[in-house]
Amino acid sequence: MNLPTIALFGAGGKMGARLARNLKNSAYTVRHVEVSEVGQKRLKDELGISCVDVATALDGAHAVILAVPDTVIGKIAASISPMLKPGTMVITLDAAAPFAGHLPDRKDLVYFVTHPCHPSIFNNAPSEEARLDRFGGLAAPQSIVNSLMQGPQENYAIGEAIAKTIYAPILRSYAMTVEQMALLEPGLSETVVATLLAVMRDGMDEVVRRGVPKEAARDFLLGHMNILAAVIFEEIPGQFSDACNKAIEFGKPRLMRDDWRGIFEPAEIADSIQRIT
């Protein structure tokens, strides 16, 4: 089978430009759609890519990537749906809009969802370029999660191959359901991790307010985060001191509600996604 022709919507945006860069170096035929003049200029100046109109992009396209904000995925998907031939694969880069039911009710389309894990904080890549690639998709290996939400199973390999291209270099690729992807984001990555990191920053600011020099507090926090995370997530063998374990035993109920795991309940995930979309 020949490689699919891809229509990339939002090609000049922050995420779309990353995808356009990786697709430019691939064997795929790509048609770029970008409504903003700033995004069009970025593509032209940085990648030498010219954009086309929607009709031209979709004519004969086998796959459509919606690299656009969650809040407009439903609107854009609905507007292009009448122009999509049966069997066309629609790819979203986040589970929120598909989970919320914002994709058109067309059983003859293929819906594929893919999302990057981003490079691990334990990124020991040999090159400085890879170590400084925090987001991924440039030089640092990262894993990805994927879901064939709708369509024949043989389409999974097609979607995964596109995902591996747009997020390259790839470490590992995981297949799961859209519901499981929603547990990971917004559940785990944003509601838990981003919130707790924001609390850590608040804690740092508080000790600075109480007289600790800011750079000292930052170095102390990030250094301890490094070793503590390495032990907790089994990156290295080790165990905490009795004092540290007692601090955790006291700290969890002081900082966390007893029912905090309820954020992973389906209704809570749905509410979170509703707020996002």
VOPAGU-2260 file (C-alpha; in pm, 1 decimal, decimal comma):
REM VOPAGU-2260
SITE   aa  ch    i         X         Y         Z
SITE  MET   A    0       0,0       0,0       0,0
SITE  ASN   A    1     122,8     348,4     -85,2
SITE  LEU   A    2     176,8     589,1     200,8
SITE  PRO   A    3    -132,9     798,0     278,7
SITE  THR   A    4    -162,7    1155,9     157,2
SITE  ILE   A    5    -203,6    1375,3     465,6
SITE  ALA   A    6    -391,1    1702,8     510,8
SITE  LEU   A    7    -242,2    1887,4     809,3
SITE  PHE   A    8    -477,2    2145,7     962,0
SITE  GLY   A    9    -324,7    2409,2    1191,1
SITE  ALA   A   10       8,5    2349,4    1021,2
SITE  GLY   A   11     153,6    2685,6    1122,3
SITE  GLY   A   12      58,5    2672,3    1489,1
SITE  LYS   A   13     286,9    2587,0    1780,0
SITE  MET   A   14     210,8    2215,8    1756,8
SITE  GLY   A   15     136,0    2204,2    1385,1
SITE  ALA   A   16     473,2    2352,1    1291,0
SITE  ARG   A   17     648,3    2077,0    1487,5
SITE  LEU   A   18     451,1    1816,1    1296,9
SITE  ALA   A   19     510,8    1991,9     965,6
SITE  ARG   A   20     885,0    1984,6    1030,2
SITE  ASN   A   21     892,6    1609,0    1088,5
SITE  LEU   A   22     653,6    1533,1     803,3
SITE  LYS   A   23     866,0    1743,6     567,7
SITE  ASN   A   24    1149,5    1495,8     615,7
SITE  SER   A   25     923,9    1192,6     562,0
SITE  ALA   A   26     798,9    1004,6     256,5
SITE  TYR   A   27     439,3    1122,3     309,9
SITE  THR   A   28     271,9    1366,8      72,6
SITE  VAL   A   29     146,1    1649,9     293,7
SITE  ARG   A   30     -90,3    1939,6     223,0
SITE  HIS   A   31     -78,8    2221,2     474,8
SITE  VAL   A   32    -373,9    2429,7     591,8
SITE  GLU   A   33    -318,9    2737,1     810,5
SITE  VAL   A   34    -564,3    3025,6     846,7
SITE  SER   A   35    -341,5    3276,3    1025,4
SITE  GLU   A   36     -98,4    3494,6     832,8
SITE  VAL   A   37     154,5    3458,4    1113,5
SITE  GLY   A   38     140,1    3079,3    1087,7
SITE  GLN   A   39     163,8    3089,9     708,5
SITE  LYS   A   40     471,6    3312,4     731,6
SITE  ARG   A   41     631,3    3080,8     989,6
SITE  LEU   A   42     589,4    2781,6     760,1
SITE  LYS   A   43     726,2    2971,6     461,5
SITE  ASP   A   44    1022,2    3131,2     639,0
SITE  GLU   A   45    1128,7    2836,3     855,9
SITE  LEU   A   46    1038,0    2535,0     642,6
SITE  GLY   A   47     980,0    2666,8     290,8
SITE  ILE   A   48     623,6    2533,1     299,2
SITE  SER   A   49     330,1    2695,2     120,1
SITE  CYS   A   50     -26,9    2645,6     240,3
SITE  VAL   A   51    -330,7    2546,8      34,8
SITE  ASP   A   52    -702,5    2596,4      81,3
SITE  VAL   A   53    -923,2    2341,7     254,0
SITE  ALA   A   54   -1073,6    2195,7     -62,1
SITE  THR   A   55    -732,0    2142,0    -220,1
SITE  ALA   A   56    -596,2    1986,2      98,1
SITE  LEU   A   57    -881,2    1738,9     129,7
SITE  ASP   A   58    -902,5    1637,9    -236,4
SITE  GLY   A   59    -782,5    1276,7    -233,5
SITE  ALA   A   60    -644,1    1295,8     121,0
SITE  HIS   A   61    -633,9     962,3     304,8
SITE  ALA   A   62    -567,7    1111,5     649,1
SITE  VAL   A   63    -648,5    1446,3     810,9
SITE  ILE   A   64    -451,3    1564,8    1114,4
SITE  LEU   A   65    -627,8    1824,4    1327,8
SITE  ALA   A   66    -338,4    2007,4    1496,8
SITE  VAL   A   67    -577,1    2269,6    1634,3
SITE  PRO   A   68    -697,3    2367,3    1985,2
SITE  ASP   A   69    -941,7    2132,7    2160,1
SITE  THR   A   70   -1202,2    2407,7    2166,7
SITE  VAL   A   71   -1233,0    2420,6    1785,8
SITE  ILE   A   72   -1182,4    2055,2    1690,2
SITE  GLY   A   73   -1556,3    1988,7    1687,6
SITE  LYS   A   74   -1629,6    2292,4    1470,6
SITE  ILE   A   75   -1354,6    2216,4    1220,2
SITE  ALA   A   76   -1434,0    1844,2    1206,2
SITE  ALA   A   77   -1800,3    1922,1    1138,6
SITE  SER   A   78   -1713,1    2172,0     864,6
SITE  ILE   A   79   -1488,0    1931,8     672,4
SITE  SER   A   80   -1692,0    1616,0     732,1
SITE  PRO   A   81   -1906,4    1653,9     415,0
SITE  MET   A   82   -1585,2    1668,2     209,0
SITE  LEU   A   83   -1433,7    1349,0     351,8
SITE  LYS   A   84   -1466,0    1025,8     158,6
SITE  PRO   A   85   -1559,9     705,2     343,9
SITE  GLY   A   86   -1252,8     545,9     498,3
SITE  THR   A   87   -1069,7     875,1     554,8
SITE  MET   A   88    -870,9     874,3     879,0
SITE  VAL   A   89    -921,9    1175,2    1106,7
SITE  ILE   A   90    -636,2    1210,6    1355,4
SITE  THR   A   91    -656,8    1421,3    1671,3
SITE  LEU   A   92    -360,9    1492,3    1896,8
SITE  ASP   A   93    -551,1    1477,7    2224,6
SITE  ALA   A   94    -828,2    1259,2    2367,3
SITE  ALA   A   95   -1037,9    1546,2    2506,4
SITE  ALA   A   96   -1255,5    1632,5    2205,5
SITE  PRO   A   97   -1309,3    1269,2    2096,5
SITE  PHE   A   98   -1392,8    1170,6    2455,7
SITE  ALA   A   99   -1643,6    1456,8    2475,4
SITE  GLY   A  100   -1816,7    1339,5    2156,4
SITE  HIS   A  101   -1714,7    1636,9    1942,9
SITE  LEU   A  102   -1630,1    1436,0    1631,6
SITE  PRO   A  103   -1899,7    1396,6    1364,3
SITE  ASP   A  104   -2125,0    1091,3    1388,5
SITE  ARG   A  105   -2000,3     922,9    1073,8
SITE  LYS   A  106   -1947,8     550,3    1106,4
SITE  ASP   A  107   -1767,6     535,1     771,1
SITE  LEU   A  108   -1473,2     746,7     890,3
SITE  VAL   A  109   -1171,3     624,6    1084,7
SITE  TYR   A  110   -1094,3     809,8    1409,0
SITE  PHE   A  111    -741,2     781,1    1548,0
SITE  VAL   A  112    -611,9     961,2    1857,1
SITE  THR   A  113    -242,4     999,6    1938,9
SITE  HIS   A  114     -55,8    1194,5    2205,0
SITE  PRO   A  115     311,3    1228,9    2304,9
SITE  CYS   A  116     440,8    1130,6    2647,4
SITE  HIS   A  117     722,3    1389,0    2606,2
SITE  PRO   A  118    1085,1    1306,6    2694,1
SITE  SER   A  119    1136,9    1164,3    3042,0
SITE  ILE   A  120    1294,8    1376,7    3313,3
SITE  PHE   A  121    1548,7    1092,9    3325,8
SITE  ASN   A  122    1667,8    1185,3    2978,3
SITE  ASN   A  123    2026,7    1066,7    2951,6
SITE  ALA   A  124    2060,6    1117,9    2577,5
SITE  PRO   A  125    2423,7    1155,7    2466,1
SITE  SER   A  126    2377,6    1485,6    2280,3
SITE  GLU   A  127    2309,6    1824,3    2434,6
SITE  GLU   A  128    2045,7    1888,8    2167,4
SITE  ALA   A  129    1851,4    1584,1    2285,1
SITE  ARG   A  130    1892,7    1669,8    2653,0
SITE  LEU   A  131    1753,7    2018,4    2589,6
SITE  ASP   A  132    1458,8    1891,6    2383,5
SITE  ARG   A  133    1206,2    1911,7    2667,5
SITE  PHE   A  134     896,4    1888,0    2449,8
SITE  GLY   A  135    1005,7    1610,9    2216,7
SITE  GLY   A  136     973,3    1568,5    1843,2
SITE  LEU   A  137    1318,2    1710,0    1768,4
SITE  ALA   A  138    1608,1    1510,0    1909,0
SITE  ALA   A  139    1502,7    1346,2    2237,1
SITE  PRO   A  140    1335,3    1002,3    2222,6
SITE  GLN   A  141     981,7     998,2    2360,6
SITE  SER   A  142     702,3     744,7    2395,0
SITE  ILE   A  143     352,5     789,8    2252,0
SITE  VAL   A  144       1,7     664,5    2332,1
SITE  ASN   A  145    -252,0     586,0    2061,0
SITE  SER   A  146    -613,7     482,5    2023,4
SITE  LEU   A  147    -805,5     356,7    1723,9
SITE  MET   A  148   -1134,7     502,3    1840,2
SITE  GLN   A  149   -1334,8     399,0    1534,8
SITE  GLY   A  150   -1266,2     196,2    1222,6
SITE  PRO   A  151   -1129,5    -142,2    1109,3
SITE  GLN   A  152    -840,5    -273,7    1319,0
SITE  GLU   A  153    -599,2    -274,9    1024,1
SITE  ASN   A  154    -608,0     105,6    1036,8
SITE  TYR   A  155    -424,1     106,6    1369,3
SITE  ALA   A  156     -90,7      33,9    1199,3
SITE  ILE   A  157    -148,8     319,6     953,2
SITE  GLY   A  158    -227,4     567,2    1230,4
SITE  GLU   A  159      60,9     448,7    1446,4
SITE  ALA   A  160     305,9     488,9    1158,1
SITE  ILE   A  161     192,4     850,3    1109,6
SITE  ALA   A  162     215,7     910,5    1486,1
SITE  LYS   A  163     568,7     771,8    1496,7
SITE  THR   A  164     661,7    1011,5    1217,3
SITE  ILE   A  165     514,2    1329,5    1363,6
SITE  TYR   A  166     653,6    1264,9    1712,9
SITE  ALA   A  167     991,5    1114,9    1615,8
SITE  PRO   A  168    1226,5     999,2    1755,3
SITE  ILE   A  169    1013,6     735,5    1930,5
SITE  LEU   A  170    1106,6     533,4    2236,3
SITE  ARG   A  171     793,0     319,6    2283,2
SITE  SER   A  172     438,1     317,0    2142,3
SITE  TYR   A  173     135,5     209,2    2347,2
SITE  ALA   A  174    -212,7     114,0    2223,8
SITE  MET   A  175    -507,4     193,9    2450,7
SITE  THR   A  176    -864,5     319,7    2455,4
SITE  VAL   A  177    -969,7     684,3    2441,2
SITE  GLU   A  178   -1100,4     644,9    2797,5
SITE  GLN   A  179    -757,0     530,1    2913,9
SITE  MET   A  180    -594,7     821,9    2733,5
SITE  ALA   A  181    -830,6    1057,8    2918,3
SITE  LEU   A  182    -714,6     905,9    3247,6
SITE  LEU   A  183    -359,9    1001,7    3148,4
SITE  GLU   A  184    -459,3    1351,0    3030,9
SITE  PRO   A  185    -616,7    1551,6    3179,3
SITE  GLY   A  186    -635,3    1310,7    3477,5
SITE  LEU   A  187    -278,2    1212,6    3557,8
SITE  SER   A  188     -66,0    1465,8    3371,7
SITE  GLU   A  189    -259,6    1785,4    3438,4
SITE  THR   A  190    -491,6    1740,4    3735,1
SITE  VAL   A  191    -227,6    1550,5    3935,7
SITE  VAL   A  192     120,6    1627,1    3804,1
SITE  ALA   A  193      78,4    1987,3    3688,3
SITE  THR   A  194    -115,0    2073,6    4004,7
SITE  LEU   A  195     144,0    1920,8    4238,3
SITE  LEU   A  196     428,7    2088,0    4050,8
SITE  ALA   A  197     246,9    2420,4    4086,0
SITE  VAL   A  198     220,0    2350,1    4460,3
SITE  MET   A  199     595,1    2276,7    4469,7
SITE  ARG   A  200     659,8    2614,8    4310,4
SITE  ASP   A  201     425,8    2776,2    4563,6
SITE  GLY   A  202     623,1    2602,8    4839,3
SITE  MET   A  203     949,9    2735,2    4699,8
SITE  ASP   A  204     806,8    3086,4    4684,0
SITE  GLU   A  205     691,5    3054,7    5043,8
SITE  VAL   A  206    1034,6    2963,6    5181,6
SITE  VAL   A  207    1179,0    3251,5    4977,2
SITE  ARG   A  208     921,6    3480,7    5134,9
SITE  ARG   A  209    1044,2    3357,1    5471,3
SITE  GLY   A  210    1401,9    3456,5    5397,1
SITE  VAL   A  211    1572,5    3176,8    5198,2
SITE  PRO   A  212    1759,8    3310,8    4890,8
SITE  LYS   A  213    1564,0    3227,2    4577,6
SITE  GLU   A  214    1848,1    3056,3    4388,9
SITE  ALA   A  215    1932,9    2845,8    4694,2
SITE  ALA   A  216    1570,4    2739,8    4732,2
SITE  ARG   A  217    1546,7    2654,6    4361,9
SITE  ASP   A  218    1868,3    2451,6    4361,1
SITE  PHE   A  219    1763,0    2270,1    4677,6
SITE  LEU   A  220    1415,1    2190,1    4543,6
SITE  LEU   A  221    1521,4    2070,7    4198,8
SITE  GLY   A  222    1812,6    1869,4    4335,7
SITE  HIS   A  223    1592,4    1689,8    4584,6
SITE  MET   A  224    1323,0    1642,3    4320,2
SITE  ASN   A  225    1581,4    1465,7    4105,5
SITE  ILE   A  226    1692,0    1208,7    4364,0
SITE  LEU   A  227    1350,3    1162,4    4524,5
SITE  ALA   A  228    1183,7    1104,2    4186,6
SITE  ALA   A  229    1458,3     861,3    4083,7
SITE  VAL   A  230    1388,3     649,2    4393,2
SITE  ILE   A  231    1006,4     675,7    4387,6
SITE  PHE   A  232     981,7     584,8    4017,6
SITE  GLU   A  233    1247,0     310,9    4046,6
SITE  GLU   A  234    1493,6     473,6    3811,3
SITE  ILE   A  235    1762,5     379,8    4063,7
SITE  PRO   A  236    1759,4     137,9    4358,9
SITE  GLY   A  237    1723,1     307,3    4694,0
SITE  GLN   A  238    1503,4     382,6    4989,1
SITE  PHE   A  239    1416,2     686,4    5193,1
SITE  SER   A  240    1541,3     753,3    5543,1
SITE  ASP   A  241    1308,1     702,5    5838,0
SITE  ALA   A  242    1286,4    1080,1    5872,3
SITE  CYS   A  243    1177,9    1121,0    5509,7
SITE  ASN   A  244     919,2     841,9    5540,6
SITE  LYS   A  245     775,3    1006,9    5851,2
SITE  ALA   A  246     757,2    1339,7    5666,7
SITE  ILE   A  247     564,3    1170,5    5383,3
SITE  GLU   A  248     332,7     999,8    5630,6
SITE  PHE   A  249     252,2    1337,5    5784,1
SITE  GLY   A  250     259,1    1534,0    5457,8
SITE  LYS   A  251      11,6    1334,4    5249,7
SITE  PRO   A  252    -294,3    1396,6    5467,6
SITE  ARG   A  253    -176,3    1753,1    5533,0
SITE  LEU   A  254    -153,7    1832,4    5162,6
SITE  MET   A  255    -402,4    1592,4    5001,2
SITE  ARG   A  256    -769,2    1523,5    5062,3
SITE  ASP   A  257    -851,0    1163,9    5156,1
SITE  ASP   A  258   -1070,4    1127,2    4846,1
SITE  TRP   A  259    -825,9    1277,7    4595,0
SITE  ARG   A  260    -822,9     959,9    4381,3
SITE  GLY   A  261   -1181,4    1046,4    4289,3
SITE  ILE   A  262   -1040,3    1269,9    4016,2
SITE  PHE   A  263    -998,9     951,3    3809,7
SITE  GLU   A  264   -1367,9     858,0    3830,5
SITE  PRO   A  265   -1540,8     873,9    3489,4
SITE  ALA   A  266   -1769,8    1159,2    3593,1
SITE  GLU   A  267   -1474,5    1366,4    3718,7
SITE  ILE   A  268   -1276,7    1302,3    3399,6
SITE  ALA   A  269   -1581,9    1398,6    3193,3
SITE  ASP   A  270   -1626,5    1720,5    3390,8
SITE  SER   A  271   -1259,1    1807,8    3346,9
SITE  ILE   A  272   -1276,7    1748,5    2972,0
SITE  GLN   A  273   -1597,5    1951,7    2949,7
SITE  ARG   A  274   -1413,1    2245,9    3106,0
SITE  ILE   A  275   -1126,9    2202,7    2857,5
SITE  THR   A  276   -1338,6    2173,4    2545,4
